[in-house]
Amino acid sequence: MNRHLKIDSDPAAIDRVENFLHDAAVEAGFDEDQCGDLIIAGTEAANNAILHGNGGCIELPVELEIKTTKKSGKRCLILAIDDKGSDFSEREVADPTL
Protein backbone atom coordinates (compact mmCIF):
# COMPACT_ATOMS: atom_id res chain seq x y z
CA MET A 1 0.00 0.00 0.00
CA ASN A 2 1.17 3.49 -0.82
CA ARG A 3 -0.97 6.47 0.16
CA HIS A 4 -0.27 10.19 -0.07
CA LEU A 5 -2.04 13.24 1.37
CA LYS A 6 -1.13 16.91 0.92
CA ILE A 7 -2.79 19.52 3.15
CA ASP A 8 -2.44 23.23 3.86
CA SER A 9 -0.90 24.25 7.18
CA ASP A 10 -4.34 24.79 8.64
CA PRO A 11 -5.30 23.07 11.92
CA ALA A 12 -8.77 22.55 10.42
CA ALA A 13 -7.15 20.08 7.98
CA ILE A 14 -6.49 17.62 10.84
CA ASP A 15 -9.90 16.04 10.13
CA ARG A 16 -8.59 15.06 6.67
CA VAL A 17 -5.45 13.62 8.29
CA GLU A 18 -7.54 11.57 10.72
CA ASN A 19 -9.67 10.14 7.90
CA PHE A 20 -6.55 9.40 5.82
CA LEU A 21 -4.93 7.54 8.71
CA HIS A 22 -8.10 5.65 9.59
CA ASP A 23 -8.56 4.42 6.02
CA ALA A 24 -4.91 3.34 5.82
CA ALA A 25 -5.14 1.49 9.15
CA VAL A 26 -8.27 -0.36 8.05
CA GLU A 27 -6.66 -1.27 4.72
CA ALA A 28 -3.57 -2.53 6.58
CA GLY A 29 -5.76 -4.76 8.76
CA PHE A 30 -5.16 -2.95 12.06
CA ASP A 31 -7.43 -3.76 14.98
CA GLU A 32 -9.36 -1.00 16.74
CA ASP A 33 -6.60 -0.22 19.28
CA GLN A 34 -3.87 -0.13 16.63
CA CYS A 35 -6.04 2.09 14.46
CA GLY A 36 -6.55 4.51 17.35
CA ASP A 37 -2.82 4.54 18.13
CA LEU A 38 -1.94 5.38 14.52
CA ILE A 39 -4.53 8.16 14.41
CA ILE A 40 -3.29 9.72 17.65
CA ALA A 41 0.40 9.55 16.71
CA GLY A 42 -0.19 10.69 13.13
CA THR A 43 -2.47 13.61 13.94
CA GLU A 44 -0.07 14.81 16.65
CA ALA A 45 2.85 14.67 14.23
CA ALA A 46 0.87 16.43 11.49
CA ASN A 47 -0.25 19.10 13.94
CA ASN A 48 3.38 19.64 14.98
CA ALA A 49 4.36 19.98 11.31
CA ILE A 50 1.63 22.60 10.83
CA LEU A 51 2.29 24.64 13.96
CA HIS A 52 6.03 24.25 14.48
CA GLY A 53 7.53 23.07 11.19
CA ASN A 54 5.61 25.47 8.98
CA GLY A 55 4.93 28.02 11.70
CA GLY A 56 1.22 27.98 10.90
CA CYS A 57 1.88 29.59 7.50
CA ILE A 58 -1.20 28.35 5.65
CA GLU A 59 0.47 28.63 2.22
CA LEU A 60 3.05 25.97 3.14
CA PRO A 61 1.95 22.37 2.61
CA VAL A 62 2.32 19.38 4.87
CA GLU A 63 2.59 16.03 3.10
CA LEU A 64 1.90 12.62 4.58
CA GLU A 65 2.93 9.36 2.99
CA ILE A 66 2.11 5.86 4.18
CA LYS A 67 3.82 2.74 2.91
CA THR A 68 3.59 -0.84 3.99
CA THR A 69 6.54 -3.16 3.77
CA LYS A 70 7.73 -6.42 5.26
CA LYS A 71 10.51 -6.68 7.81
CA SER A 72 11.58 -10.00 9.30
CA GLY A 73 8.44 -11.56 7.84
CA LYS A 74 6.12 -9.03 9.51
CA ARG A 75 4.13 -6.35 7.73
CA CYS A 76 5.15 -2.85 8.78
CA LEU A 77 3.45 0.47 8.22
CA ILE A 78 5.68 3.52 7.73
CA LEU A 79 4.29 7.04 8.11
CA ALA A 80 6.42 9.92 6.82
CA ILE A 81 5.42 13.55 7.37
CA ASP A 82 7.14 16.38 5.52
CA ASP A 83 6.86 20.08 6.30
CA LYS A 84 8.65 23.04 4.72
CA GLY A 85 10.25 24.34 7.90
CA SER A 86 13.95 25.05 8.13
CA ASP A 87 16.32 22.30 9.16
CA PHE A 88 18.08 22.30 12.50
CA SER A 89 20.96 20.51 14.08
CA GLU A 90 20.10 18.15 16.93
CA ARG A 91 23.33 19.23 18.60
CA GLU A 92 22.04 22.81 18.82
CA VAL A 93 18.82 21.84 20.59
CA ALA A 94 18.87 21.79 24.39
CA ASP A 95 18.25 18.43 26.03
CA PRO A 96 14.50 18.50 26.83
CA THR A 97 15.01 16.11 29.74
CA LEU A 98 17.16 18.60 31.70
VOVO-88396 format. One record per atom (N, C-alpha, C): atom name; x, y, z; residue number from 1; residue in three letters. Coordinates in Angstrom, 3 decimals, m for minus. Layout:
N
NODE   atomo          u          v          w   num   residuo
NODE      CA          X          Y          Z   NUM       ALA
...
! end
This chain:
98
NODE   atomo          u          v          w   num   residuo
NODE       N      0.847     m1.173      0.000     1       MET
NODE      CA      0.000      0.000      0.000     1       MET
NODE       C      0.889      1.232      0.000     1       MET
NODE       N      0.556      2.170     m0.813     2       ASN
NODE      CA      1.167      3.493     m0.816     2       ASN
NODE       C      0.039      4.514     m0.857     2       ASN
NODE       N      0.040      5.412      0.107     3       ARG
NODE      CA     m0.971      6.473      0.163     3       ARG
NODE       C     m0.275      7.798      0.380     3       ARG
NODE       N     m0.851      8.863     m0.176     4       HIS
NODE      CA     m0.265     10.190     m0.071     4       HIS
NODE       C     m1.382     11.205      0.194     4       HIS
NODE       N     m1.099     12.158      1.079     5       LEU
NODE      CA     m2.042     13.238      1.369     5       LEU
NODE       C     m1.253     14.536      1.492     5       LEU
NODE       N     m1.736     15.577      0.839     6       LYS
NODE      CA     m1.129     16.907      0.921     6       LYS
NODE       C     m2.191     17.861      1.447     6       LYS
NODE       N     m1.845     18.585      2.536     7       ILE
NODE      CA     m2.790     19.520      3.149     7       ILE
NODE       C     m2.118     20.877      3.321     7       ILE
NODE       N     m2.939     21.906      3.482     8       ASP
NODE      CA     m2.440     23.225      3.858     8       ASP
NODE       C     m2.095     23.207      5.337     8       ASP
NODE       N     m1.267     24.143      5.754     9       SER
NODE      CA     m0.904     24.249      7.177     9       SER
NODE       C     m2.021     24.950      7.940     9       SER
NODE       N     m3.141     24.283      7.982    10       ASP
NODE      CA     m4.343     24.794      8.644    10       ASP
NODE       C     m4.802     23.729      9.638    10       ASP
NODE       N     m4.852     24.064     10.933    11       PRO
NODE      CA     m5.295     23.070     11.917    11       PRO
NODE       C     m6.645     22.430     11.581    11       PRO
NODE       N     m7.473     23.121     10.816    12       ALA
NODE      CA     m8.766     22.548     10.418    12       ALA
NODE       C     m8.583     21.345      9.493    12       ALA
NODE       N     m7.414     21.195      8.895    13       ALA
NODE      CA     m7.148     20.075      7.984    13       ALA
NODE       C     m6.875     18.775      8.736    13       ALA
NODE       N     m6.767     18.832     10.049    14       ILE
NODE      CA     m6.486     17.625     10.837    14       ILE
NODE       C     m7.588     16.580     10.658    14       ILE
NODE       N     m8.820     17.006     10.404    15       ASP
NODE      CA     m9.898     16.044     10.127    15       ASP
NODE       C     m9.558     15.189      8.907    15       ASP
NODE       N     m8.987     15.802      7.879    16       ARG
NODE      CA     m8.587     15.058      6.675    16       ARG
NODE       C     m7.477     14.070      7.009    16       ARG
NODE       N     m6.547     14.490      7.870    17       VAL
NODE      CA     m5.453     13.616      8.286    17       VAL
NODE       C     m6.012     12.414      9.034    17       VAL
NODE       N     m6.940     12.661      9.943    18       GLU
NODE      CA     m7.542     11.572     10.717    18       GLU
NODE       C     m8.229     10.562      9.805    18       GLU
NODE       N     m8.989     11.042      8.835    19       ASN
NODE      CA     m9.666     10.138      7.896    19       ASN
NODE       C     m8.664      9.354      7.051    19       ASN
NODE       N     m7.612     10.034      6.609    20       PHE
NODE      CA     m6.547      9.404      5.825    20       PHE
NODE       C     m5.898      8.270      6.617    20       PHE
NODE       N     m5.572      8.539      7.863    21       LEU
NODE      CA     m4.926      7.540      8.715    21       LEU
NODE       C     m5.867      6.386      9.033    21       LEU
NODE       N     m7.117      6.697      9.304    22       HIS
NODE      CA     m8.104      5.651      9.590    22       HIS
NODE       C     m8.234      4.702      8.409    22       HIS
NODE       N     m8.398      5.266      7.212    23       ASP
NODE      CA     m8.565      4.424      6.025    23       ASP
NODE       C     m7.334      3.548      5.783    23       ASP
NODE       N     m6.149      4.114      6.003    24       ALA
NODE      CA     m4.914      3.338      5.819    24       ALA
NODE       C     m4.821      2.210      6.847    24       ALA
NODE       N     m5.191      2.496      8.087    25       ALA
NODE      CA     m5.139      1.490      9.146    25       ALA
NODE       C     m6.103      0.343      8.855    25       ALA
NODE       N     m7.289      0.676      8.393    26       VAL
NODE      CA     m8.267     m0.359      8.050    26       VAL
NODE       C     m7.739     m1.204      6.893    26       VAL
NODE       N     m7.202     m0.542      5.868    27       GLU
NODE      CA     m6.662     m1.267      4.717    27       GLU
NODE       C     m5.499     m2.178      5.124    27       GLU
NODE       N     m4.709     m1.737      6.104    28       ALA
NODE      CA     m3.567     m2.527      6.578    28       ALA
NODE       C     m3.984     m3.657      7.509    28       ALA
NODE       N     m5.267     m3.688      7.905    29       GLY
NODE      CA     m5.755     m4.758      8.764    29       GLY
NODE       C     m5.528     m4.528     10.245    29       GLY
NODE       N     m5.358     m3.273     10.640    30       PHE
NODE      CA     m5.161     m2.954     12.056    30       PHE
NODE       C     m6.433     m3.229     12.843    30       PHE
NODE       N     m6.262     m3.643     14.108    31       ASP
NODE      CA     m7.430     m3.764     14.981    31       ASP
NODE       C     m7.789     m2.364     15.504    31       ASP
NODE       N     m8.854     m2.292     16.278    32       GLU
NODE      CA     m9.362     m0.997     16.744    32       GLU
NODE       C     m8.322     m0.218     17.561    32       GLU
NODE       N     m7.622     m0.896     18.458    33       ASP
NODE      CA     m6.600     m0.221     19.280    33       ASP
NODE       C     m5.438      0.281     18.426    33       ASP
NODE       N     m4.969     m0.540     17.511    34       GLN
NODE      CA     m3.871     m0.130     16.633    34       GLN
NODE       C     m4.284      1.047     15.750    34       GLN
NODE       N     m5.506      1.005     15.273    35       CYS
NODE      CA     m6.038      2.088     14.457    35       CYS
NODE       C     m6.035      3.390     15.268    35       CYS
NODE       N     m6.520      3.330     16.480    36       GLY
NODE      CA     m6.545      4.507     17.349    36       GLY
NODE       C     m5.157      5.035     17.639    36       GLY
NODE       N     m4.208      4.119     17.868    37       ASP
NODE      CA     m2.825      4.540     18.132    37       ASP
NODE       C     m2.227      5.264     16.932    37       ASP
NODE       N     m2.453      4.730     15.727    38       LEU
NODE      CA     m1.939      5.378     14.524    38       LEU
NODE       C     m2.561      6.754     14.349    38       LEU
NODE       N     m3.855      6.870     14.573    39       ILE
NODE      CA     m4.531      8.156     14.407    39       ILE
NODE       C     m3.986      9.181     15.403    39       ILE
NODE       N     m3.811      8.785     16.644    40       ILE
NODE      CA     m3.287      9.722     17.655    40       ILE
NODE       C     m1.870     10.165     17.297    40       ILE
NODE       N     m0.994      9.208     17.023    41       ALA
NODE      CA      0.397      9.549     16.709    41       ALA
NODE       C      0.486     10.385     15.433    41       ALA
NODE       N     m0.250      9.989     14.417    42       GLY
NODE      CA     m0.190     10.686     13.131    42       GLY
NODE       C     m0.770     12.083     13.170    42       GLY
NODE       N     m1.886     12.262     13.867    43       THR
NODE      CA     m2.468     13.605     13.938    43       THR
NODE       C     m1.604     14.528     14.794    43       THR
NODE       N     m0.992     13.994     15.838    44       GLU
NODE      CA     m0.071     14.807     16.651    44       GLU
NODE       C      1.130     15.249     15.819    44       GLU
NODE       N      1.696     14.325     15.063    45       ALA
NODE      CA      2.851     14.666     14.230    45       ALA
NODE       C      2.475     15.669     13.140    45       ALA
NODE       N      1.317     15.482     12.518    46       ALA
NODE      CA      0.874     16.426     11.485    46       ALA
NODE       C      0.607     17.802     12.089    46       ALA
NODE       N      0.011     17.835     13.260    47       ASN
NODE      CA     m0.250     19.103     13.937    47       ASN
NODE       C      1.066     19.811     14.273    47       ASN
NODE       N      2.073     19.057     14.716    48       ASN
NODE      CA      3.383     19.644     14.982    48       ASN
NODE       C      4.000     20.206     13.707    48       ASN
NODE       N      3.841     19.495     12.590    49       ALA
NODE      CA      4.365     19.976     11.314    49       ALA
NODE       C      3.683     21.283     10.912    49       ALA
NODE       N      2.382     21.381     11.153    50       ILE
NODE      CA      1.626     22.596     10.829    50       ILE
NODE       C      2.071     23.759     11.708    50       ILE
NODE       N      2.056     23.541     13.014    51       LEU
NODE      CA      2.292     24.635     13.959    51       LEU
NODE       C      3.764     24.991     14.126    51       LEU
NODE       N      4.626     23.991     14.183    52       HIS
NODE      CA      6.033     24.251     14.476    52       HIS
NODE       C      6.900     24.200     13.225    52       HIS
NODE       N      6.726     23.183     12.404    53       GLY
NODE      CA      7.532     23.070     11.188    53       GLY
NODE       C      7.266     24.200     10.216    53       GLY
NODE       N      5.988     24.425      9.928    54       ASN
NODE      CA      5.606     25.472      8.978    54       ASN
NODE       C      5.185     26.763      9.664    54       ASN
NODE       N      5.264     26.802     10.973    55       GLY
NODE      CA      4.933     28.023     11.704    55       GLY
NODE       C      3.512     28.511     11.478    55       GLY
NODE       N      2.613     27.602     11.125    56       GLY
NODE      CA      1.217     27.981     10.902    56       GLY
NODE       C      0.993     28.787      9.635    56       GLY
NODE       N      1.995     28.861      8.764    57       CYS
NODE      CA      1.879     29.593      7.500    57       CYS
NODE       C      1.032     28.757      6.546    57       CYS
NODE       N     m0.215     29.167      6.365    58       ILE
NODE      CA     m1.197     28.348      5.651    58       ILE
NODE       C     m0.794     28.030      4.217    58       ILE
NODE       N      0.057     28.869      3.608    59       GLU
NODE      CA      0.475     28.633      2.221    59       GLU
NODE       C      1.437     27.449      2.092    59       GLU
NODE       N      2.075     27.064      3.196    60       LEU
NODE      CA      3.046     25.972      3.144    60       LEU
NODE       C      2.351     24.627      3.357    60       LEU
NODE       N      2.618     23.665      2.485    61       PRO
NODE      CA      1.954     22.369      2.613    61       PRO
NODE       C      2.622     21.451      3.632    61       PRO
NODE       N      1.839     20.514      4.093    62       VAL
NODE      CA      2.322     19.376      4.870    62       VAL
NODE       C      1.920     18.143      4.066    62       VAL
NODE       N      2.870     17.237      3.879    63       GLU
NODE      CA      2.590     16.035      3.102    63       GLU
NODE       C      2.787     14.804      3.966    63       GLU
NODE       N      1.844     13.892      3.859    64       LEU
NODE      CA      1.902     12.625      4.576    64       LEU
NODE       C      1.982     11.505      3.556    64       LEU
NODE       N      2.818     10.526      3.850    65       GLU
NODE      CA      2.932      9.356      2.993    65       GLU
NODE       C      2.943      8.105      3.869    65       GLU
NODE       N      2.162      7.138      3.479    66       ILE
NODE      CA      2.109      5.855      4.181    66       ILE
NODE       C      2.511      4.759      3.208    66       ILE
NODE       N      3.402      3.911      3.674    67       LYS
NODE      CA      3.824      2.739      2.908    67       LYS
NODE       C      3.752      1.533      3.827    67       LYS
NODE       N      3.456      0.405      3.246    68       THR
NODE      CA      3.586     m0.842      3.993    68       THR
NODE       C      4.712     m1.634      3.362    68       THR
NODE       N      5.415     m2.341      4.202    69       THR
NODE      CA      6.537     m3.160      3.773    69       THR
NODE       C      6.623     m4.367      4.689    69       THR
NODE       N      7.510     m5.269      4.391    70       LYS
NODE      CA      7.729     m6.424      5.263    70       LYS
NODE       C      9.129     m6.331      5.840    70       LYS
NODE       N      9.224     m6.655      7.120    71       LYS
NODE      CA     10.509     m6.676      7.805    71       LYS
NODE       C     10.508     m7.896      8.713    71       LYS
NODE       N     11.473     m8.748      8.533    72       SER
NODE      CA     11.575     m9.998      9.297    72       SER
NODE       C     10.272    m10.794      9.229    72       SER
NODE       N      9.657    m10.791      8.049    73       GLY
NODE      CA      8.439    m11.555      7.843    73       GLY
NODE       C      7.171    m10.905      8.368    73       GLY
NODE       N      7.292     m9.728      8.976    74       LYS
NODE      CA      6.123     m9.031      9.506    74       LYS
NODE       C      5.812     m7.809      8.647    74       LYS
NODE       N      4.534     m7.531      8.481    75       ARG
NODE      CA      4.127     m6.354      7.728    75       ARG
NODE       C      4.293     m5.122      8.606    75       ARG
NODE       N      4.914     m4.099      8.050    76       CYS
NODE      CA      5.151     m2.846      8.777    76       CYS
NODE       C      4.492     m1.697      8.033    76       CYS
NODE       N      4.018     m0.749      8.782    77       LEU
NODE      CA      3.449      0.472      8.216    77       LEU
NODE       C      4.395      1.611      8.559    77       LEU
NODE       N      4.783      2.390      7.549    78       ILE
NODE      CA      5.683      3.518      7.726    78       ILE
NODE       C      4.929      4.787      7.388    78       ILE
NODE       N      4.917      5.737      8.318    79       LEU
NODE      CA      4.285      7.041      8.105    79       LEU
NODE       C      5.384      8.090      8.068    79       LEU
NODE       N      5.463      8.820      6.963    80       ALA
NODE      CA      6.418      9.922      6.823    80       ALA
NODE       C      5.634     11.220      6.696    80       ALA
NODE       N      6.072     12.241      7.417    81       ILE
NODE      CA      5.415     13.552      7.369    81       ILE
NODE       C      6.478     14.581      7.023    81       ILE
NODE       N      6.196     15.392      6.009    82       ASP
NODE      CA      7.143     16.381      5.520    82       ASP
NODE       C      6.532     17.771      5.631    82       ASP
NODE       N      7.270     18.676      6.276    83       ASP
NODE      CA      6.857     20.077      6.301    83       ASP
NODE       C      7.920     20.897      5.588    83       ASP
NODE       N      7.722     22.173      5.455    84       LYS
NODE      CA      8.646     23.041      4.724    84       LYS
NODE       C      9.463     23.926      5.659    84       LYS
NODE       N      9.483     23.576      6.934    85       GLY
NODE      CA     10.254     24.343      7.905    85       GLY
NODE       C     11.743     24.204      7.674    85       GLY
NODE       N     12.498     25.084      8.301    86       SER
NODE      CA     13.947     25.046      8.132    86       SER
NODE       C     14.534     23.898      8.950    86       SER
NODE       N     15.633     23.386      8.462    87       ASP
NODE      CA     16.325     22.303      9.156    87       ASP
NODE       C     16.995     22.836     10.412    87       ASP
NODE       N     17.338     21.925     11.302    88       PHE
NODE      CA     18.076     22.297     12.502    88       PHE
NODE       C     19.023     21.166     12.856    88       PHE
NODE       N     20.009     21.500     13.626    89       SER
NODE      CA     20.965     20.508     14.076    89       SER
NODE       C     20.547     20.023     15.457    89       SER
NODE       N     20.464     18.712     15.628    90       GLU
NODE      CA     20.096     18.151     16.929    90       GLU
NODE       C     21.074     18.586     18.009    90       GLU
NODE       N     22.304     18.818     17.634    91       ARG
NODE      CA     23.327     19.229     18.600    91       ARG
NODE       C     23.068     20.622     19.152    91       ARG
NODE       N     22.327     21.437     18.395    92       GLU
NODE      CA     22.045     22.808     18.820    92       GLU
NODE       C     20.795     22.926     19.677    92       GLU
NODE       N     20.057     21.828     19.810    93       VAL
NODE      CA     18.821     21.837     20.594    93       VAL
NODE       C     19.128     21.385     22.011    93       VAL
NODE       N     18.640     22.152     22.977    94       ALA
NODE      CA     18.871     21.795     24.386    94       ALA
NODE       C     18.198     20.460     24.699    94       ALA
NODE       N     18.800     19.710     25.602    95       ASP
NODE      CA     18.250     18.435     26.032    95       ASP
NODE       C     16.930     18.686     26.750    95       ASP
NODE       N     15.797     18.217     26.205    96       PRO
NODE      CA     14.505     18.498     26.832    96       PRO
NODE       C     14.301     17.775     28.161    96       PRO
NODE       N     15.168     16.830     28.487    97       THR
NODE      CA     15.007     16.111     29.743    97       THR
NODE       C     15.714     16.809     30.918    97       THR
NODE       N     16.461     17.882     30.625    98       LEU
NODE      CA     17.158     18.601     31.699    98       LEU
NODE       C     16.248     19.584     32.409    98       LEU
! end
